[in-house]
Amino acid sequence: MTNKQFESEKEYESRLCIIKSMLKSELITEDEYDKIDKILIKKYSPIFGELYR
């Protein structure tokens, strides 16, 4: 894994944590969560990101 890939993975994970918290607090819906997650996957192209869902 390159440094760039590591940074992308880290950014994806940190943002995923935030949106999971928002979902748990009912600030967003499941549909919104899915849409945001797809955007994050497209933006960060995480290698292991799919495993955390």
Secondary structure, DSSP 8 states (H G I E B T S, - for coil): --HHHHHHHHHHHHHHHHHHHHHHTTSS-HHHHHHHHHHHHHHH--SSGGGG-
